[in-house]
Each structure stands twice: as structure tokens, then as C-alpha cells.
């Protein structure tokens, strides 16, 4: 028996010419059995989808999704040349494409990381940083969005959605700067320099000058030009490294015997054990620079790692931990002097 492709491609006999009516019947029949025109095209690892997002003279922008990580979306631009274009014209279009590619690569570092959409039922509340959904916490995970607190009930890692319900209070908010996570050592230290008296090279209003003076006064106990500072106020003990988020994640993992059990940290500081003493610190810090550890990774965060299903769990966790770490900056901090303060009084 001949196959369907043979029947479709064989010349039509004169006595069975396909007219308008039969053309419509065949088209409808093919659609019913699933034989439809394939509209998707591929560009490298991306599958071009739907209709163009925009177009102009010599260009079109199309939506696309990744062939493997199908939740990753992109906007792909095609530059075209008119039929019969000269080699000079084609070379000019290529130069434009290469220029746009370089500009895109340069500005990509200023774009934000993918945020999680926060939903209460079907209502979108806002977006939150994924680090708030992966850090350890005691009790329910609480977020602060829209001026109120929300309790996380479920996280859809693949679709980057977080479902919440109203909470009485205690929510947290965090907006990280571009990069793998948080601010860098250079940026955080620049902020510390301003707190220590460096004048930002920008014009400021009187209101801004007054606000800066207040912030400097507030942070006097936690900044020092000669190194880092450990402060104690009651049960709250913090190591003010001003090292950036990734370096602090590395330091918290390396000195896990001294840090808070939940390893709470941000760009500027790491929360330490409430019973930390000067002697405990000296004993632990001696060889810390030679035994730096990668940050611990929440297993649930692995679900959002690209190609995670193709990786052994151990390798996937190591990949994510390596992205979160900043070993060089952590080593720099460990080589600097540390001052201990209790309230507003301390000793070096």
C-alpha cells in the first residue's frame, strides 16, 4: 500500500482535479488528523514562536523559548536584506548586527535577575527575589509586599511563581543588585566609604545632606577604616564585613561553627552565634582562609537550575554553590583586622 506522502505528492490525474471545494475539504481533513503546517522555526538553541513582537525597516523581533529549558524566554531580532542586495549592503547589515550584539552584551549586566511572581489566589501581589525563598528560616517563610506581610504556602520553582496568604506581620523584603546574587565587594565597600565620610561626587539637596548625616551617625558603631567590626547588642551579634552578598555567603559557610544556625546574612553583615567570644573567634579564624567553603544550597533551589534534570544532584548543587560563592573577596576579608564592640564601647 502506498504511504500518505506518496498520495499527497503524486500528480493529480485529469479526471480527479482538485477544485476549490475539494481543497477546503482536504485542508479540513488534514487539520482533524493533526497534519498541520509547522510554524515554529529554530535559531540556535531557541525556538521561534507565535507572531512577531515588532518590526521595522529591515528588522523583526520574535518571541522564542529555549529548546531544552522551555521556561526560559527570549526576544530575538532578525536583520534582513532586500532581495538582490549587494555584498556591501549585506556587510553593512552584518556590522549593525554585530554592533547590537556587543551593546546587548555590555548592558546585560545591568538587567535584573529573574524574579518570582507572588500570587494570593489568582491575584498578583508583586515580585520577590529568589534568595528570600531559598535562605533558611525558622517557622513559616514570610514576605513583605505591598505594605503588608504574606506567608508562603507553595513555590512553583519551574514557573517562578510563589503562592501566599495574608500574615499578621514579620515579612521580609530584599531587592538584590545585578549579578549572581547581591552587591559585590567593591560596591559594598564604596557604600562603607561614604558612611566613613567620603563625599559622593554628585550634587545633593539639603534634605539629602541631612539624611546622609543621619545615616552616618546611625552606622558609626559598624564601620571602621582599619578593618571589619563585630557588634553585640543583647543576643544580636553581627559581623560587619561590608564584603557583598556572595562573599558573606562564603564566609558564613566557612565559619559555620560561629554563625547563626540559620546563617542569616546580607551584603553588609553576617549574624553570628549569641554566645560568640573573642577566644572562640581567634580559634576559628586562624586557618579560615585556607579552608574556604562553598555556600550551602537549598535543595528546592535546584529545581530552578537550568538543565538540572540532566545533572546528578551532587553536581547540580556544586554548580549552584559555585555561582553563589566569592572566594577571592572572602579571603580578602579574612586577612583584615577585626574589632569587637559591645553596644557603643569595644576593644580591638
C-alpha positions as CSV (number, residue, x, y, z in Angstrom):
1,X,0.0,0.0,0.0
2,X,1.4,3.5,-0.8
3,X,2.0,5.8,2.1
4,X,0.2,9.1,2.7
5,X,3.2,11.1,1.5
6,X,3.1,9.2,-1.8
7,X,-0.5,10.0,-2.3
8,X,-0.1,13.7,-1.4
9,X,2.9,14.1,-3.7
10,X,1.7,12.1,-6.8
11,X,0.5,14.2,-9.8
12,X,-3.3,14.7,-9.8
13,X,-4.9,12.7,-12.7
14,X,-7.1,14.8,-15.1
15,X,-10.3,13.1,-14.0
16,X,-9.7,13.9,-10.4
17,X,-8.5,17.5,-10.5
18,X,-8.7,19.3,-7.1
19,X,-11.0,22.3,-7.2
20,X,-11.8,24.9,-4.6
21,X,-14.3,22.7,-2.8
22,X,-12.0,19.7,-2.6
23,X,-9.1,21.9,-1.5
24,X,-11.1,23.1,1.5
25,X,-12.2,19.5,2.3
26,X,-8.7,18.2,2.2
27,X,-7.4,21.1,4.4
28,X,-10.1,20.5,7.0
29,X,-9.4,16.7,7.0
30,X,-5.7,17.2,7.5
31,X,-6.3,19.5,10.4
32,X,-8.6,16.9,12.0
33,X,-6.0,14.2,11.9
34,X,-3.3,16.6,13.2
35,X,-1.4,17.2,9.9
36,X,-0.8,21.0,10.2
37,X,1.7,23.4,8.9
38,X,4.7,23.7,11.3
39,X,5.1,27.4,12.1
40,X,7.9,27.2,14.6
41,X,11.4,27.8,13.5
42,X,14.7,27.4,15.3
43,X,17.6,29.8,15.8
44,X,20.5,28.0,17.6
45,X,19.1,26.7,20.8
46,X,15.9,28.8,20.6
47,X,12.6,28.0,19.1
48,X,10.8,30.9,17.4
49,X,7.2,31.1,18.5
50,X,3.9,32.9,17.8
51,X,3.8,36.2,15.9
52,X,6.5,38.9,15.7
53,X,6.6,41.3,18.6
54,X,7.7,44.3,16.5
55,X,9.1,45.1,13.1
56,X,10.6,48.0,11.1
57,X,12.7,48.7,8.1
58,X,14.9,45.7,7.7
59,X,14.3,44.0,11.1
60,X,11.8,41.9,13.0
61,X,11.6,40.9,16.7
62,X,10.2,37.5,17.5
63,X,9.4,35.7,20.9
64,X,11.3,32.5,21.5
65,X,11.7,29.8,24.1
66,X,14.7,27.6,24.9
67,X,14.6,24.2,23.2
68,X,15.7,22.4,26.5
69,X,14.9,24.9,29.3
70,X,11.4,25.7,27.9
71,X,10.6,28.1,30.7
72,X,13.4,30.5,29.6
73,X,12.1,33.1,27.2
74,X,13.9,35.5,24.9
75,X,13.3,38.2,22.3
76,X,15.3,37.5,19.1
77,X,15.9,40.1,16.4
78,X,16.3,39.3,12.8
79,X,18.0,41.7,10.4
80,X,17.2,41.1,6.7
81,X,18.5,42.4,3.5
82,X,16.3,43.1,0.5
83,X,16.3,40.7,-2.5
84,X,19.3,41.3,-4.8
85,X,21.2,43.3,-2.1
86,X,24.9,43.9,-2.9
87,X,27.7,42.4,-0.9
88,X,28.4,45.9,0.5
89,X,24.8,46.1,1.8
90,X,24.9,42.7,3.3
91,X,28.2,43.5,5.0
92,X,26.7,46.7,6.4
93,X,23.8,44.8,7.9
94,X,26.2,42.3,9.4
95,X,28.1,45.2,11.1
96,X,24.9,46.5,12.5
97,X,24.0,43.1,13.9
98,X,27.5,42.7,15.5
99,X,27.3,46.1,17.0
100,X,23.9,45.5,18.5
101,X,25.1,42.2,19.9
102,X,28.1,43.9,21.6
103,X,25.9,46.6,23.1
104,X,23.4,44.0,24.3
105,X,26.3,42.1,26.0
106,X,27.6,45.2,27.6
107,X,24.2,46.3,29.0
108,X,23.1,42.8,30.1
109,X,25.0,43.2,33.4
110,X,22.5,46.0,34.3
111,X,19.4,43.9,33.9
112,X,17.7,42.3,36.9
113,X,17.8,38.6,37.7
114,X,14.5,36.7,37.1
115,X,12.1,37.5,40.0
116,X,9.4,35.2,41.3
117,X,5.8,36.3,40.8
118,X,3.9,36.3,44.1
119,X,0.2,35.3,43.9
120,X,-2.5,35.3,46.5
121,X,-5.0,33.0,44.9
122,X,-5.3,34.4,41.3
123,X,-4.3,38.0,42.3
124,X,-0.7,39.0,41.6
125,X,0.7,40.8,44.6
126,X,4.1,41.6,43.2
127,X,7.5,40.1,42.7
128,X,10.2,39.0,45.1
129,X,13.9,37.9,44.9
130,X,14.5,34.2,44.8
131,X,17.1,34.4,47.6
132,X,14.2,35.1,50.0
133,X,12.7,31.8,49.0
134,X,15.9,29.7,49.5
135,X,17.5,31.1,52.7
136,X,16.9,29.1,55.9
137,X,14.2,30.3,58.2
138,X,12.6,29.3,61.5
139,X,8.9,28.7,61.2
140,X,6.8,29.9,58.2
141,X,8.5,31.8,55.3
142,X,7.2,35.4,55.4
143,X,7.5,38.1,52.7
144,X,6.8,41.8,52.8
145,X,5.0,43.1,49.7
146,X,2.5,45.8,49.0
147,X,2.9,47.2,52.5
148,X,1.9,44.0,54.3
149,X,3.2,40.6,55.3
150,X,2.4,37.3,53.5
151,X,3.1,33.7,54.4
152,X,4.4,31.5,51.6
153,X,2.2,28.4,51.1
154,X,3.8,26.9,47.9
155,X,6.6,27.7,45.5
156,X,6.5,26.7,41.8
157,X,10.2,26.7,41.0
158,X,10.0,25.8,37.4
159,X,7.4,28.6,36.6
160,X,9.0,31.0,39.1
161,X,5.7,31.5,41.0
162,X,5.2,31.9,44.7
163,X,1.8,31.4,46.3
164,X,1.0,33.2,49.6
165,X,-1.8,34.0,52.1
166,X,-2.1,37.1,54.4
167,X,0.0,37.0,57.6
168,X,-0.1,39.2,60.7
169,X,3.4,40.5,60.4
170,X,7.1,39.7,60.3
171,X,7.5,39.8,56.5
172,X,10.9,40.5,54.8
173,X,11.8,42.3,51.6
174,X,15.0,42.2,49.7
175,X,15.9,43.6,46.3
176,X,19.3,42.4,45.2
177,X,21.5,44.3,42.8
178,X,22.5,42.8,39.4
179,X,24.9,39.9,39.4
180,X,24.7,36.3,40.6
181,X,23.3,37.5,44.0
182,X,23.6,40.8,45.9
183,X,26.2,43.5,45.7
184,X,29.9,43.0,45.1
185,X,32.8,43.7,47.5
186,X,33.7,46.8,45.6
187,X,30.2,48.3,45.6
188,X,29.6,47.4,49.3
189,X,32.9,48.8,50.4
190,X,32.2,52.0,48.4
191,X,29.0,52.4,50.5
192,X,31.1,51.9,53.6
193,X,33.5,54.6,52.5
194,X,30.6,57.0,52.2
195,X,29.5,56.1,55.7
196,X,33.0,56.8,56.9
197,X,33.0,60.3,55.4
198,X,33.8,60.0,51.7
199,X,31.8,62.5,49.7
200,X,29.8,61.1,46.7
201,X,30.7,63.1,43.5
202,X,27.1,64.2,43.0
203,X,25.2,67.4,43.8
204,X,22.9,66.9,46.8
205,X,19.9,68.8,48.2
206,X,19.9,70.0,51.8
207,X,17.4,67.2,52.5
208,X,19.8,64.6,51.1
209,X,22.7,66.1,53.0
210,X,20.7,65.9,56.3
211,X,19.6,62.3,55.5
212,X,23.2,61.3,54.8
213,X,24.4,62.8,58.1
214,X,21.8,60.8,60.0
215,X,22.7,57.6,58.2
216,X,26.4,58.1,59.0
217,X,25.6,58.8,62.7
218,X,23.5,55.6,62.8
219,X,26.3,53.5,61.4
220,X,29.2,54.8,63.5
221,X,29.4,51.6,65.5
222,X,29.5,49.2,62.5
223,X,32.1,50.8,60.2
224,X,35.9,51.2,60.7
225,X,38.5,52.3,58.2
226,X,41.0,49.8,59.6
227,X,39.0,46.6,59.1
228,X,35.7,44.9,60.0
229,X,33.6,45.1,63.1
230,X,31.7,42.6,65.3
231,X,28.9,44.2,67.4
232,X,26.9,42.8,70.2
233,X,23.6,44.3,71.4
234,X,22.0,41.8,73.7
235,X,21.6,38.5,71.9
236,X,22.2,40.1,68.5
237,X,25.8,39.5,67.4
238,X,26.8,40.6,63.9
239,X,30.0,40.6,61.9
240,X,30.0,43.8,59.7
241,X,32.2,42.7,56.8
242,X,30.9,45.1,54.1
243,X,32.0,42.4,51.7
244,X,29.0,41.9,49.5
245,X,26.4,39.1,49.4
246,X,28.4,36.4,47.7
247,X,31.5,36.9,49.9
248,X,29.3,36.8,53.0
249,X,27.6,33.6,51.9
250,X,31.1,32.1,51.5
251,X,32.2,33.4,55.0
252,X,29.0,32.1,56.6
253,X,29.6,28.6,55.2
254,X,33.3,28.6,56.1
255,X,32.7,29.8,59.7
256,X,29.5,27.8,60.2
257,X,30.5,26.8,63.7
258,X,30.4,30.5,64.7
259,X,27.5,31.8,62.6
260,X,23.8,31.8,63.5
261,X,22.1,28.4,62.9
262,X,20.1,30.0,60.1
263,X,23.2,31.6,58.5
264,X,21.4,35.0,58.1
265,X,23.5,37.4,56.1
266,X,23.2,40.2,53.6
267,X,25.5,42.5,51.7
268,X,27.0,44.2,54.8
269,X,26.8,41.7,57.7
270,X,26.6,38.2,58.9
271,X,24.6,37.2,62.0
272,X,26.8,35.2,64.5
273,X,26.1,33.0,67.4
274,X,24.8,34.8,70.5
275,X,27.5,33.2,72.7
276,X,30.4,34.2,70.5
277,X,33.5,35.2,72.4
278,X,36.8,36.8,71.5
279,X,38.6,33.5,72.2
280,X,36.2,31.4,70.1
281,X,36.7,33.9,67.2
282,X,40.5,33.7,67.4
283,X,40.5,29.9,67.5
284,X,38.2,29.6,64.4
285,X,39.7,32.4,62.2
286,X,43.3,31.3,62.2
287,X,43.2,28.9,59.2
288,X,39.9,30.0,57.7
289,X,41.4,31.5,54.6
290,X,43.0,28.1,53.8
291,X,39.7,26.2,54.2
292,X,37.1,28.3,52.4
293,X,33.8,26.5,51.8
294,X,31.2,26.9,49.1
295,X,27.8,28.2,50.4
296,X,25.1,25.6,51.3
297,X,22.4,25.3,48.7
298,X,18.7,24.7,49.4
299,X,17.6,21.5,47.6
300,X,14.4,23.3,46.4
301,X,16.5,25.8,44.6
302,X,17.9,23.1,42.4
303,X,14.6,22.7,40.7
304,X,15.1,26.1,39.1
305,X,18.6,25.4,37.8
306,X,18.8,25.2,34.1
307,X,19.4,21.6,32.9
308,X,19.1,20.3,36.5
309,X,17.3,17.1,35.3
310,X,20.4,16.2,33.2
311,X,22.8,16.6,36.1
312,X,23.5,14.4,39.1
313,X,22.1,16.1,42.2
314,X,25.6,16.5,43.7
315,X,26.9,18.2,40.6
316,X,23.9,20.4,40.3
317,X,24.3,21.5,44.0
318,X,28.0,22.2,43.4
319,X,27.2,24.2,40.3
320,X,24.8,26.4,42.2
321,X,27.1,26.8,45.2
322,X,30.0,27.9,42.9
323,X,27.8,30.6,41.4
324,X,26.9,31.9,44.8
325,X,30.4,31.9,46.2
326,X,33.1,34.7,46.1
327,X,36.2,33.0,47.4
328,X,38.6,35.9,46.5
329,X,36.6,38.5,48.3
330,X,36.1,36.2,51.3
331,X,39.9,35.7,51.6
332,X,40.5,39.5,51.5
333,X,38.1,40.0,54.4
334,X,39.7,37.2,56.5
335,X,43.1,38.9,56.1
336,X,41.8,42.2,57.6
337,X,41.8,43.2,61.3
338,X,38.5,42.7,63.3
339,X,37.3,44.9,66.1
340,X,34.8,43.8,68.8
341,X,32.2,46.2,70.0
342,X,29.6,45.8,72.8
343,X,27.0,48.4,72.2
344,X,29.0,51.5,71.6
345,X,32.0,50.5,73.5
346,X,34.6,48.0,72.4
347,X,38.0,46.7,72.3
348,X,40.4,45.8,69.4
